[in-house]
Amino acid sequence: MALQTKVSIVIPTYNRSELLKTSLQSALAQDYPDFQVLVLDNASSDDTEAVVCSFADSRITYIRNETNIGMFRNWQRAIEVNSSPYLALLSDDDILLPNFIHESVLALDNHPDAGFSVAQAEIIDTNGVPVHMTGRELSDNFPEGSIHGLEFIHQIADGRKWILLCSAIVFRANALAMVGGIDAPHSKYMLDLNLYLRMAAQFDLFFIAKQLAQVRYHIEQDSQINFSFGGTGPLGVIAERTDAIAYLLKSPRAEDASYRQWLAERLLHISMRRSQFTSELIPELNLSWSERLQIAMQEITSVIPAGKRLILVDENQLGCEILPQFDALPFLEHEGHYWGAPLNDEIAIRELERMRQAGASFMLIAWPAFWWLDYYSGLRNYLSSNFCRVLDNSRLIVFDLSL
């Protein structure tokens, strides 16, 4: 029978007894006194039960499903069996640092409007070695302290890459109940993001500026496979971001006409990105690469005078050599050659201005690089605020850089 405690650490698990042992050890090592650990075994065929029983700790409750009910229903069950005001969902391959519960409870106790707290987490491999994340894998820096839920949703719609790792989160149980718990309207791999957005539509968040967990990253994870080349993961993300815009449209923020216009622009762009990903999975749905390129070439010459210096953002997939009638330079550029994607918005804007001062009068963003307009939201907003958009379709977006 579960204990009546302030916090429940629930660990859904399946056939990961060795990693589960480490996760359990980290949970039991918490420096906060009032918690329990619930292990939800999804009908494992290994020695999971023996590993859990080997701890002989009264704070642990072992619950075994008679059959494997899948990740979604096991997460649902985690909420159902919880009897504590606060709930932490710990993946069976992740690790909590000793002060995780203490800091999370402090944050939620002091901020009753927060539906959940989010701590920072270190990414490690299966051997516990820190993994250096770079480029598009890297999450944007989190803010510190309390943030209004609608602001969180706005940032997600804007393209901010805030990757909230579930094992670093503590939920307020009554807030979970109010939003209806777990749901998967778009993708079973987006259970977490869907939950965060629905909760943020009603509650604030609290970001803890401390590293309090370690989260394992390994290529055989379903989530990693789903987001590899050809995976359907990006479609789920785009669907959730579309929902984020709907939440904002229903909020008081949408009373402002200029904000509604911004939301409409984001919705159109996200919808186009969805179609891009869908076309990759079902190629016959859209124009072929060569058809797009032929049409794009005609459109470029119709809006940019021959001989002009232009900046080409294309991930080096079209190549500046296809534009011999222009003085075309890649972006980023070093001595006339493609130099890769910028590390951040600040570098992108600085390089844009350097090239503009050197005579570039147009920036042309081709469809292979449309993801830039989400990932580099600061660059997108800078371009939209300062320069005229002279072409905008599913192949090309062109800015006139003359002020």
TAFEN-V434833 format. One record per residue. N is the residue number from 1. SS is DSSP state (H for helix, E for strand, C for the rest). NEAR is the number of other C-alpha atoms within 8 Angstrom. Layout:
# TAFEN-V434833
N/SS/NEAR, N/SS/NEAR
This chain:
# TAFEN-V434833
1/C/3, 2/C/7, 3/C/7, 4/C/6, 5/C/11, 6/C/9, 7/E/13, 8/E/15, 9/E/13, 10/E/14, 11/E/13, 12/E/15, 13/E/13, 14/C/10, 15/C/9, 16/C/11, 17/H/11, 18/H/6, 19/H/10, 20/H/12, 21/H/10, 22/H/10, 23/H/15, 24/H/8, 25/H/8, 26/H/12, 27/H/12, 28/H/7, 29/C/7, 30/C/14, 31/C/8, 32/C/8, 33/C/5, 34/C/7, 35/E/11, 36/E/13, 37/E/13, 38/E/13, 39/E/12, 40/E/14, 41/E/14, 42/C/15, 43/C/10, 44/C/11, 45/C/6, 46/C/7, 47/C/9, 48/H/14, 49/H/8, 50/H/7, 51/H/10, 52/H/10, 53/H/7, 54/C/6, 55/C/6, 56/C/6, 57/C/5, 58/C/5, 59/C/8, 60/E/9, 61/E/11, 62/E/10, 63/E/8, 64/E/8, 65/C/10, 66/C/6, 67/C/6, 68/C/8, 69/C/9, 70/H/7, 71/H/6, 72/H/12, 73/H/8, 74/H/12, 75/H/10, 76/H/10, 77/H/8, 78/H/13, 79/H/10, 80/H/6, 81/H/6, 82/C/9, 83/C/9, 84/C/11, 85/C/10, 86/E/12, 87/E/15, 88/E/12, 89/E/13, 90/C/14, 91/C/11, 92/C/11, 93/C/11, 94/C/13, 95/E/13, 96/E/14, 97/C/10, 98/C/11, 99/C/10, 100/H/12, 101/H/11, 102/H/10, 103/H/9, 104/H/14, 105/H/10, 106/H/8, 107/H/11, 108/H/14, 109/H/7, 110/H/6, 111/C/9, 112/C/7, 113/C/7, 114/E/13, 115/E/15, 116/E/12, 117/E/15, 118/E/13, 119/E/14, 120/E/11, 121/E/11, 122/E/9, 123/E/11, 124/E/13, 125/C/11, 126/C/8, 127/C/5, 128/C/7, 129/C/7, 130/E/8, 131/C/8, 132/C/5, 133/C/6, 134/C/6, 135/H/6, 136/H/6, 137/H/6, 138/C/7, 139/C/8, 140/C/8, 141/C/5, 142/C/7, 143/C/7, 144/C/8, 145/E/8, 146/E/10, 147/E/11, 148/C/10, 149/H/13, 150/H/11, 151/H/8, 152/H/11, 153/H/15, 154/H/11, 155/H/9, 156/H/12, 157/H/12, 158/H/9, 159/C/11, 160/C/11, 161/C/8, 162/C/9, 163/C/6, 164/C/8, 165/C/8, 166/H/9, 167/H/13, 168/H/15, 169/E/14, 170/E/13, 171/E/12, 172/E/13, 173/H/11, 174/H/7, 175/H/11, 176/H/12, 177/H/8, 178/H/7, 179/H/8, 180/C/7, 181/C/10, 182/C/9, 183/C/9, 184/C/10, 185/C/4, 186/C/8, 187/C/9, 188/H/7, 189/H/9, 190/H/12, 191/H/12, 192/H/8, 193/H/9, 194/H/11, 195/H/11, 196/H/8, 197/H/10, 198/H/9, 199/H/13, 200/H/15, 201/C/10, 202/C/7, 203/C/12, 204/E/14, 205/E/16, 206/E/15, 207/E/13, 208/E/13, 209/E/10, 210/E/6, 211/E/8, 212/E/13, 213/E/15, 214/E/12, 215/E/13, 216/E/11, 217/C/10, 218/C/8, 219/C/6, 220/C/6, 221/C/8, 222/H/6, 223/H/8, 224/H/10, 225/H/10, 226/H/10, 227/H/11, 228/C/7, 229/C/4, 230/C/7, 231/C/9, 232/C/8, 233/H/11, 234/H/9, 235/H/10, 236/H/12, 237/H/9, 238/H/12, 239/H/10, 240/H/12, 241/H/11, 242/H/12, 243/H/8, 244/H/13, 245/H/13, 246/H/8, 247/H/10, 248/H/13, 249/H/11, 250/C/7, 251/C/9, 252/H/7, 253/H/8, 254/H/11, 255/H/8, 256/C/7, 257/H/7, 258/H/6, 259/H/10, 260/H/11, 261/H/8, 262/H/8, 263/H/10, 264/H/8, 265/H/8, 266/H/10, 267/H/10, 268/H/8, 269/H/8, 270/H/11, 271/H/10, 272/H/9, 273/H/11, 274/H/11, 275/H/8, 276/H/8, 277/H/10, 278/H/11, 279/H/11, 280/H/8, 281/H/7, 282/C/7, 283/H/9, 284/H/7, 285/H/7, 286/C/6, 287/C/7, 288/C/8, 289/H/6, 290/H/6, 291/H/8, 292/H/10, 293/H/8, 294/H/8, 295/H/8, 296/H/10, 297/H/8, 298/H/8, 299/H/8, 300/H/8, 301/H/9, 302/H/7, 303/H/8, 304/C/8, 305/C/7, 306/C/7, 307/C/7, 308/C/11, 309/E/12, 310/E/13, 311/E/13, 312/E/13, 313/E/13, 314/C/14, 315/C/10, 316/C/9, 317/C/6, 318/C/7, 319/C/8, 320/H/11, 321/H/6, 322/H/6, 323/C/8, 324/C/8, 325/C/6, 326/C/10, 327/E/10, 328/E/12, 329/E/12, 330/E/16, 331/C/13, 332/C/12, 333/E/11, 334/E/7, 335/C/4, 336/C/7, 337/E/8, 338/E/10, 339/C/9, 340/C/8, 341/C/7, 342/C/8, 343/C/7, 344/C/7, 345/H/11, 346/H/8, 347/H/9, 348/H/12, 349/H/10, 350/H/8, 351/H/9, 352/H/8, 353/H/8, 354/H/8, 355/H/10, 356/H/10, 357/H/7, 358/C/6, 359/C/7, 360/C/13, 361/C/11, 362/E/14, 363/E/13, 364/E/12, 365/E/12, 366/E/12, 367/H/9, 368/H/8, 369/H/11, 370/C/10, 371/C/8, 372/H/8, 373/H/11, 374/H/11, 375/H/10, 376/C/11, 377/H/13, 378/H/8, 379/H/12, 380/H/10, 381/H/8, 382/H/9, 383/H/9, 384/H/9, 385/H/6, 386/H/7, 387/C/11, 388/E/8, 389/E/10, 390/E/9, 391/E/9, 392/E/9, 393/C/6, 394/C/6, 395/C/9, 396/E/12, 397/E/12, 398/E/12, 399/E/13, 400/E/11, 401/C/11, 402/C/6, 403/C/4
